[in-house]
Amino acid sequence: MTIESIVVWIVVGGIAGVFADMVIKGIRLDLVGRVVVGILGAFLGGWLFEALNFSVGTGCESDIITAFVGAAILLVVLRSLRRL
């Protein structure tokens, strides 16, 4: 794993986390929280799409979409846990 790949993960995670935080209301995260949720969402979305044998294409846009879907799912779960 290179420094370049780590930076790309952080950037893609940040973008996906910001989008997910804008769409899923009820959880207010700071910038670091958005990036962490985006990176974890990328793992979750990648695993979910692979398990469902679903592909959104190739390239950076598909990575952002996959990370966004995973981050949105993660934020919905976090929001429901906070309400308990």
C-alpha positions as CSV (number, residue, x, y, z in Angstrom):
1,M,0.0,0.0,0.0
2,T,1.5,3.3,-1.1
3,I,1.0,6.8,0.3
4,E,-0.8,7.6,-3.0
5,S,-3.4,4.9,-2.4
6,I,-4.0,6.0,1.1
7,V,-4.5,9.6,0.0
8,V,-7.0,8.4,-2.7
9,W,-8.9,6.5,0.0
10,I,-9.1,9.5,2.2
11,V,-10.2,11.8,-0.6
12,V,-12.9,9.3,-1.9
13,G,-14.0,8.6,1.7
14,G,-14.2,12.3,2.4
15,I,-16.3,13.0,-0.7
16,A,-18.6,10.1,0.0
17,G,-18.9,11.0,3.7
18,V,-19.8,14.6,2.9
19,F,-22.5,13.5,0.4
20,A,-23.9,10.9,2.8
21,D,-24.0,13.4,5.7
22,M,-25.9,15.9,3.5
23,V,-28.5,13.2,2.4
24,I,-29.0,11.4,5.7
25,K,-30.3,13.9,8.2
26,G,-30.1,13.4,12.0
27,I,-26.4,12.8,12.4
28,R,-24.1,15.8,12.4
29,L,-20.4,14.9,11.9
30,D,-17.3,17.0,11.8
31,L,-14.9,16.6,8.8
32,V,-12.9,13.8,10.4
33,G,-16.1,11.9,11.2
34,R,-17.3,12.3,7.6
35,V,-14.0,11.0,6.2
36,V,-14.0,8.0,8.6
37,V,-17.7,7.2,7.8
38,G,-16.9,7.5,4.1
39,I,-13.9,5.2,4.3
40,L,-15.8,2.6,6.4
41,G,-18.7,3.1,3.9
42,A,-16.4,2.3,1.1
43,F,-15.5,-1.0,2.7
44,L,-19.2,-1.7,3.5
45,G,-20.4,-0.7,0.0
46,G,-17.6,-2.7,-1.7
47,W,-18.4,-5.8,0.3
48,L,-22.2,-5.4,-0.2
49,F,-21.9,-4.8,-4.0
50,E,-19.6,-7.8,-4.4
51,A,-21.9,-10.0,-2.3
52,L,-24.9,-9.0,-4.5
53,N,-22.8,-9.3,-7.6
54,F,-23.7,-5.7,-8.5
55,S,-21.4,-3.2,-10.3
56,V,-21.8,0.5,-10.9
57,G,-19.0,0.7,-13.4
58,T,-15.4,1.5,-13.2
59,G,-13.3,4.6,-12.3
60,C,-13.4,7.1,-9.6
61,E,-17.1,7.9,-10.0
62,S,-18.0,4.3,-9.3
63,D,-15.8,4.3,-6.2
64,I,-17.5,7.4,-4.9
65,I,-21.0,5.9,-5.5
66,T,-20.0,2.7,-3.8
67,A,-18.6,4.5,-0.8
68,F,-21.6,6.8,-0.7
69,V,-24.0,3.9,-0.6
70,G,-22.0,2.2,2.2
71,A,-21.7,5.5,4.1
72,A,-25.4,6.2,3.8
73,I,-26.2,2.7,5.2
74,L,-23.7,3.2,8.0
75,L,-25.3,6.6,8.9
76,V,-28.8,5.1,8.9
77,V,-27.6,2.4,11.3
78,L,-25.9,5.0,13.5
79,R,-28.9,7.2,13.5
80,S,-31.2,4.3,14.6
81,L,-28.7,3.3,17.3
82,R,-28.7,6.8,18.7
83,R,-32.4,6.8,19.0
84,L,-32.5,3.7,21.2
